[in-house]
């Protein structure tokens, strides 16, 4: 059997108790943020048994992505399995690799000083997620999200204003994905100007090259860091009246489609290395806003036999809070990896929701503590 086919609604990570409202896949996609200001997470997660994983090992990337998304649309009257197939199978035509995602063995020095390529049965491998139009991993989830939004908005006869914050890569990936969608989308992209961040001239040029031919896309440079521009954005989404009157949505890693597609990345990479679905795999994950790490946790929750190793640069807030249990607001430091220059990884709340076994009240309390000056986690949550 593929997996248990039951309704899989989404809930806010800030909600708890019997009065907790659940949302369909389509509702969660269009909302982006939950009305109470929290991010979405599946209310319950289906289990992929080894037999299902072995079946999925034979699937190309687009088909595997579609199978995963279909697990979360039960009970959704606006999105069918055939809709998901159409969205995923037409998404990756502009990618530079026929397989969309490539997993390559990595040559590493052996104990004797000779190089060993490893192969797919042992050793180290690199999962190449950069074959999309802007050469960023975010092209994968963004491409699926753009087509999903287009399908839902045209079906509803609605238009959405997408408010996007970027530290470097997200902006260009979002702008590229939303080309030609002016009938249903208006997008405003905020990015930190050079001098306020380590954003590169290439990243800035990628974004500046898009708007002239796409009048529905607007690029705004901000005199502040990536963390600082997130503050007014979150305030916009928390203001229910403002959000409704302007039809706000998001394509940042907050959006549930990004989370699900990135979980598919882990499953696909695992099956490239372990097509028999036997044995564990360790994933080393560079972390900025921690969206990839949250997606990896979802893949583990689905039943993927994996261990996750998160890595940060000098902006090590995620490491400090998960290993030491303490987080205080601080300014981001400039590094050579600007997309990781984030001191408030907002997917932290998803990670803590997972770690607390769905305790939305605790996550809400921890978020309030951080807003008041310091977040201190209990010992059973700290790694």
C-alpha positions in Angstrom: 0.0 0.0 0.0 1.2 3.5 -0.7 0.2 5.1 2.6 -2.8 5.6 4.8 -5.2 7.7 2.8 -7.0 9.9 5.3 -7.7 13.6 5.5 -4.5 15.5 6.1 -5.4 19.1 7.1 -2.9 21.6 8.2 -2.8 23.5 11.5 -1.0 26.6 12.8 2.0 25.8 15.0 0.6 28.3 17.5 -2.7 26.6 17.9 -3.6 23.9 20.4 -6.7 22.2 22.0 -10.0 21.0 20.6 -10.8 24.5 19.2 -7.8 24.4 17.0 -8.9 25.1 13.4 -7.6 23.0 10.5 -7.1 24.1 6.9 -7.1 22.3 3.6 -4.1 22.2 1.4 -5.5 24.9 -0.9 -6.4 27.1 2.0 -2.9 26.8 3.5 -1.3 27.5 0.2 -3.2 30.7 -0.4 -2.9 32.0 3.1 0.8 31.4 3.5 0.7 32.3 7.2 -2.1 31.1 9.4 -4.5 33.8 10.6 -3.1 33.7 14.1 0.4 34.5 12.8 1.7 30.9 12.9 3.2 28.7 10.2 1.4 25.7 8.9 2.3 22.1 9.7 0.4 18.9 9.0 -2.1 18.0 11.8 -1.1 14.4 11.3 1.6 12.9 9.2 1.1 9.7 7.1 3.6 6.9 7.3 5.6 5.8 4.3 6.5 2.1 4.8 9.6 0.6 3.1 7.4 -1.0 0.4 6.1 2.4 -0.6 9.6 3.9 -0.6 10.9 1.1 -2.8 8.0 1.8 -5.3 9.0 5.5 -5.2 12.6 4.7 -6.0 11.6 4.0 -9.6 9.9 7.4 -10.0 11.5 10.4 -11.7 11.7 13.5 -9.5 8.5 15.2 -10.7 6.4 12.0 -10.2 7.8 11.5 -6.7 7.1 15.1 -5.9 3.5 14.6 -7.1 3.0 11.4 -5.0 4.1 13.2 -1.9 1.9 16.2 -2.4 -1.1 14.0 -3.1 -0.8 12.6 0.4 -1.9 16.0 1.7 -4.9 16.9 -0.5 -7.5 14.4 0.8 -10.7 16.2 1.5 -9.6 19.3 -0.6 -12.4 20.1 -3.1 -10.2 22.6 -5.0 -7.2 20.3 -5.7 -7.4 16.8 -7.2 -4.8 14.2 -7.8 -4.9 14.9 -11.5 -4.4 18.6 -10.8 -1.2 17.8 -8.8 0.1 15.5 -11.6 -0.4 18.3 -14.1 1.3 20.9 -11.9 4.3 18.8 -11.1 4.9 17.2 -14.5 5.0 20.5 -16.3 7.1 22.4 -13.8 10.7 21.5 -14.4 11.0 21.8 -18.2 13.4 24.8 -17.9 15.8 23.1 -15.5 19.3 22.3 -16.8 19.2 18.6 -15.8 17.0 16.0 -17.3 16.7 14.4 -13.9 15.9 17.8 -12.2 17.9 16.9 -9.1 21.2 15.0 -9.3 23.0 13.0 -6.6 26.7 12.5 -7.3 29.3 10.5 -5.4 32.0 12.7 -3.9 35.7 11.8 -4.1 37.2 12.0 -0.7 40.8 11.2 0.5 41.1 7.8 2.0 43.2 6.8 5.0 46.0 5.8 2.7 46.0 9.2 1.0 44.3 8.0 -2.2 41.0 9.3 -3.5 37.9 7.1 -3.3 34.8 8.0 -5.3 32.5 6.1 -2.9 29.8 5.1 -5.3 26.1 4.9 -4.4 26.6 2.2 -1.8 28.9 4.0 0.6 30.9 7.2 1.2 29.8 10.8 0.6 27.5 12.3 -2.0 26.4 15.7 -3.0 22.7 16.4 -3.8 22.7 19.0 -6.5 19.6 21.2 -6.1 20.8 24.0 -8.3 19.8 23.1 -11.8 16.9 25.5 -12.0 16.7 28.9 -13.8 18.4 30.9 -11.1 20.8 28.2 -9.9 19.3 28.1 -6.4 17.7 25.2 -4.6 14.7 27.4 -4.1 13.8 27.1 -7.8 12.4 23.6 -7.1 9.8 24.5 -4.5 9.1 27.9 -6.1 8.3 26.4 -9.5 5.7 24.0 -8.0 4.3 26.8 -5.8 3.9 29.2 -8.7 1.9 26.7 -10.8 -0.1 25.7 -7.7 -1.0 29.3 -7.0 -1.9 29.9 -10.7 -4.2 26.9 -10.7 -6.0 27.9 -7.5 -6.3 31.6 -8.2 -7.6 31.2 -11.7 -10.1 28.6 -10.5 -11.3 31.0 -7.8 -11.2 34.1 -10.1 -9.0 35.8 -7.5 -5.8 37.8 -7.4 -3.1 37.6 -4.7 -0.4 40.1 -3.6 2.7 38.2 -2.7 5.0 39.9 -0.1 8.4 38.3 -0.3 11.6 38.9 1.8 14.9 37.7 0.6 18.5 37.5 1.9 19.7 36.7 -1.6 18.4 33.7 -3.4 14.6 33.6 -2.7 13.9 36.9 -4.5 15.3 35.9 -7.9 13.8 32.4 -7.7 10.3 33.9 -6.8 10.5 36.5 -9.5 11.6 34.0 -12.1 8.8 31.5 -11.1 6.1 34.3 -11.3 6.9 35.4 -14.8 3.8 35.7 -16.9 1.4 35.5 -14.0 0.3 39.1 -13.9 -3.3 38.0 -14.4 -3.5 36.5 -10.9 -0.4 37.8 -9.0 1.2 41.0 -7.9 4.5 40.6 -6.1 6.6 42.9 -4.0 10.1 41.7 -3.2 12.1 43.2 -0.3 15.9 42.7 -0.2 18.7 44.2 1.9 20.8 46.7 0.0 24.5 46.2 -0.3 26.2 47.8 2.7 23.4 46.4 5.0 24.2 42.7 4.1 26.6 40.7 2.1 24.2 40.2 -0.8 26.4 39.9 -4.0 26.2 42.0 -7.1 25.2 38.9 -9.0 22.2 38.2 -6.7 21.1 41.9 -7.0 21.5 41.9 -10.8 19.5 38.7 -11.1 16.5 40.4 -9.3 16.9 43.8 -11.1 16.9 42.0 -14.5 13.3 40.7 -14.1 10.9 43.6 -13.3 11.2 45.7 -16.6 9.4 42.9 -18.6 7.0 42.0 -15.8 5.1 45.0 -14.5 3.3 42.9 -11.8 6.7 42.3 -10.1 8.1 45.1 -7.9 11.6 45.1 -6.3 12.4 47.2 -3.2 15.8 47.7 -1.7 15.7 48.0 2.1 18.2 49.8 4.4 18.5 46.9 6.9 19.4 43.3 7.2 17.3 40.3 6.2 16.1 39.8 9.8 15.1 43.5 10.0 13.0 43.4 6.9 11.2 40.3 8.2 9.8 42.4 11.1 7.4 44.7 9.1 6.5 41.8 6.8 5.3 39.6 9.8 3.4 42.6 11.1 1.5 42.9 7.8 0.5 39.2 8.0 -0.5 39.5 11.6 -2.8 42.4 10.8 -6.0 40.5 9.7 -7.7 43.6 8.3 -4.7 44.8 6.3 -4.0 41.2 5.1 -7.5 40.7 3.9 -8.0 44.1 2.2 -4.7 43.7 0.3 -5.1 39.9 -0.4 -1.6 39.1 1.0 0.1 35.8 0.4 3.7 34.5 0.6 6.1 32.3 -1.3 8.8 32.3 1.3 9.6 29.0 3.0 6.7 29.8 5.2 4.4 28.5 2.4 3.4 24.8 2.9 4.2 23.9 -0.7 7.8 24.9 -0.2 8.0 22.7 2.9 6.5 19.7 1.1 8.6 19.9 -2.1 11.8 20.2 0.0 10.7 17.1 1.9 10.5 15.4 -1.5 14.1 16.4 -2.1 15.2 14.4 1.0 13.2 11.4 -0.1 14.5 11.5 -3.7 18.1 11.9 -2.6 17.7 9.0 -0.1 16.3 6.7 -2.7 19.1 7.6 -5.1 21.6 6.2 -2.5 19.3 3.5 -0.9 16.9 2.4 -3.7 16.1 -0.7 -1.6 14.9 1.6 1.3 17.2 -0.1 3.8 19.7 1.6 5.9 20.0 5.1 7.3 21.5 8.2 5.6 22.9 11.3 7.1 22.1 14.7 5.5 24.3 17.7 6.1 22.1 20.8 5.7 23.2 24.5 5.4 20.8 26.5 7.4 19.5 30.1 7.0 15.8 30.4 7.8 15.9 26.7 8.5 13.3 25.8 5.9 15.3 22.9 4.6 15.9 21.5 8.2 12.1 21.7 8.9 11.4 19.9 5.7 14.0 17.2 6.6 12.1 16.8 9.9 8.9 16.3 8.0 10.6 13.7 5.8 11.8 11.9 9.0 8.2 12.1 10.4 7.0 10.5 7.2 9.2 7.5 7.9 12.5 8.3 6.1 15.4 6.6 7.8 17.6 9.6 8.1 19.7 11.7 10.5 19.9 15.5 10.0 22.9 17.6 10.6 22.2 21.3 10.5 25.1 23.7 9.7 25.3 27.5 10.2 27.9 30.1 9.5 28.8 32.8 12.0 25.1 33.6 12.3 24.6 30.6 14.6 21.4 31.4 16.4 19.9 28.1 15.3 22.8 26.1 16.7 22.8 28.1 20.0 19.1 27.6 20.7 18.9 23.9 19.7 22.1 22.9 21.5 22.1 25.3 24.5 18.4 26.2 24.8 19.0 30.0 24.8 18.2 32.5 22.1 18.4 36.3 22.3 17.7 38.7 19.4 21.0 39.8 17.8 22.1 41.5 14.5 23.1 39.3 11.6 26.8 39.3 10.7 28.0 39.6 7.1 29.7 36.5 5.7 30.5 35.1 2.3 27.3 33.1 2.4 24.7 35.9 2.6 21.7 33.5 2.2 22.6 32.1 5.6 23.1 35.4 7.3 20.0 35.1 9.4 19.8 35.4 13.2 16.1 34.8 13.5 15.4 31.5 11.6 11.6 31.7 11.4 11.2 28.0 10.7 12.4 27.5 14.2 8.8 27.5 15.3 8.0 24.6 13.1 11.0 22.7 14.5 10.0 23.4 18.0 6.4 22.4 17.2 7.7 19.1 15.9 10.1 18.7 18.9 7.3 19.4 21.4 5.0 16.8 19.7 2.6 19.4 18.5 2.4 21.6 21.7 1.1 24.8 20.1 0.7 26.5 23.5 4.3 26.0 24.3 5.4 27.3 20.9 3.2 30.4 21.4 4.8 30.9 24.9 8.3 30.5 23.6 7.7 33.0 20.8 6.3 35.5 23.4 9.4 35.0 25.5 11.7 35.8 22.6 9.7 38.9 21.8 10.2 39.9 25.5 14.0 39.5 25.2 15.0 35.8 25.6 13.9 32.3 24.7 14.8 29.6 27.1 13.9 26.0 26.1 13.3 23.2 28.6 15.9 20.4 28.8 13.7 17.8 27.0 13.7 20.0 23.9 17.4 20.9 23.7 19.4 18.5 21.6 
